[in-house]
């Protein structure tokens, strides 16, 4: 395929048309943000970048074309906007200050390590299918299989979760359950697994409450989580509702 005929909006063959007849992308369209790489940027001598699929606080995902395998892919760039920026018409990333370099380097190593892990288990259901990972432009990239609904992928969206053990703030992907993520400070899960929550509820059901019947003065014992309207004196049958004290 002639790469000049490739649409950067959908990676279809648009011929010599300036506007893609498939998706309406206009050739030469500038990125929405100066921090985003220009369409037709080539990475690692193999990947041709197209439009941006999504951008969050810690990454930018691009539609791309594998020039060796001649197929559509997605590429995620490690781009922590709180730590670094990119000047217009430049490819390399600029870290804001010296004191941010260590934090940036740590995040980059974690990003690439995650890519390595996902590449090993790419066939596991539910995992993002990472094909390759590499460094370029003073940052890192993950090469992923492209899915038509990748625009809805929330891997770039992050949320803050407080560790219930050490109270450290952790930033995790918005679509990842906290119980599957370990705290960056103490290593404990950020939330109890669902079965542990169920066990806690079962334990709560074993807690008992004592109430004295106002009619016959018999002491009655019943589960604390039992609805009040269902409680009656075991001896005389009188309602204990008005006597329940939490």
N, C-alpha and C positions, 0 to 999 in steps of 0.2 A: 504494500500500500504506500502511496505517496503521502508522506507525513504532512506536506503542505495542504493536502486535501482533507486532513483529519480535523473534525470539529472539536474544539477545546471545551465545548459545552456538554457533549454527549459521546464523543469519540466515534461518531459515525462518519462515513465518507460523504463529505458535502460537495465534492468536486471543486470547481473553481469559484463557487458562489461565496459572496462575502457574508451572507446570512444563511445559516444552516436551515435547510428545508425540513429537517427532522425536529429540532428543538428550538429554533429561532435565535440561537447564539450568534452574535455579531463578531466577526473576526476583528481582532485588535482591541477588544473590550478590555479596559483596565480593571485591576482588582478593586474590590470595594474598600479595602484598607491598604495603606502603604506597607503595613507589616506583612502582607501576604505576598508570596512569590508570584512573579509574572507568569501568565499562561505561556506555554511553550518553553519554559525553563526545563533544562535537562539535568537530571540528578544521576550520579553514579555511572554516567555514560550509558544508561540503559532505560531510564524512566522519563517520559515526557509528561510534564504537568499540565493539567487543564484547569477548569474552574474549581473554586473552593466549595466543598460540600458542607463544611461546618467549622466554626471556630469557637473555642472556649478559652478559659483563663490559662490553660496549660497545654493547649495543642491546636493545630490547624490540620484539617483533613482535606485532601485534594483528590479530585478525579484525576486519573493518570493512565498512561498507555505504556505497556511493556514492549519496547521496540524489538527485543529479542524473541519473545514468545508471541508477539502481535496479538495482545489481548488487553481488555480493559481491566484496570485495577484501582485500588484506592491507596493513598499514601498519607500516613499521619506524621506530622512534624512536631517534635518536642519544642514548644514555644511558650514558655511561662511568662506571660505578659507582666506579672508583678516584678519580675526579675530582669527582663531583657526587652529589647526592641529591635526593629529593623528599619533602617533608613530607606527612603524611597529609591527604587531602582538599584538596590543592593541585595545580594543573596545572603551574605553572612549576617549573623546575629551579633548585636552589641549588648553586652551586659552593663547594667546601669552603673555599678560601682564595684570597687575592689572587694568590698565586704560581701557582695552578693555572689561573687564567683564560686565560693565554696558551696553555697546553697544550690547554685545552678548546676555545678558539677555532680553533686549528690543526686539531684533530681534526674539528671541525664543518665547517670549510671543505673538508676532504678527503672527508668523508661526503657532502656535497652535490655536490661535484665528481664523485664516483663515480656518484651518482644521475643527474647530467646526462649522463655518458658512457653509462651503461646505458640511459637513455631514448633516446639517439640510435641505439643498436644493439639495441633491444628485440627485433627479429626474428631476431637472430643465434642460431643453435642453441647451447644451453648457457648463455646469459646469463639472468639474472634479468630478467623483463619489468617494467621500471619505467615507470609511466604518467606520474607527475608527482613533483615534489619541492617542498617549501616550508619556511619557518621559522615556528615558533610556540612559545609557552611557553619562550622563551629557548633553544630547541634546534632541531633539524631533523628532517624526516620524508621518507620515501620511500613513495610509493604504488605498490603492486605488484599485478599480476594474481594472483588467488588460485587455488591448485591444491589439490585435495583432500588431497594429501600434504604440504602446506606445513608441517605439524607436525614432519615429519622433516627439514626444511631446516636445515642446519647453519651458516648464515651468521652466527649469533650466537656460535658456538663459535670460540674463537681458540686459537692455539698460538704459542709462541716459536720462532723460527728464527734461528740465528747466521749472519751473513754470512761466507762462506769467505774473503773478501778483506780486510775491515777489522774483522771480529769483532764488529760491532755487533749488538745484540739487536733483532730485528724481530718484531712481532706481526702475524700474518696469519690470514685465515680458515682454519679447520681443514680445509675441503674444497677448498682451492686449492693446486695444485702449486707448490712453492717456485720452480721454474724460470720460472713465469709472473709472479713478483713481484720488483720491484727493491728493493734495500736503500735504506732511508730516509736513510742516511748517505752512501754512496758511489755509489749508483745502479746498482750491478752486480747481476745476477741472483742470487738467494739459493741457487740450485743450478744445476748444469750441465744443459743439455737432454739428453734421452736419447740423441740421436745423438752428442753429445760424449762421453758415457760409453762408448758403443759404440766410438768412435774410440780412447779410452784403452785399452780392453780389447784392441783390435786391435794397438795399439802394444806392449802388454805381451807379446803373443804373438810379437813380433819379438825379444825379449830372448833371448840364448843362454847356455847353461851349458857349460863344458868339463869333461870327466871323462876320466881316464886309465884304460884297461882294466887291471885287476890281473893279467890272464893274459898278454896279448901287449904291454902297455905302449903301445898305440895311443891317441892322443888323439882323443876323440870330442866332437863339438859337436851340441847338440840344443836345441830351444826350452825356455825355463825353465818354461813352463806345461804341459809335457807330463807325463802321469802317469809316475811312476818305474817302475812295473811294465812299461811299454811300451818301456823303453830297453835296447838291447843294443849291444854293440860292433860297429861297422860292418865290422871285419876278421874277427874270430873268432867273433862271435855270442854271446859270453859276456855274462851279465847284468851291467849296471852299477849296479843298484839300490843295492848296499851301499856304493858309492863316491861317490854323489851328495852333494855338499855345497852347502848353500844359501848 
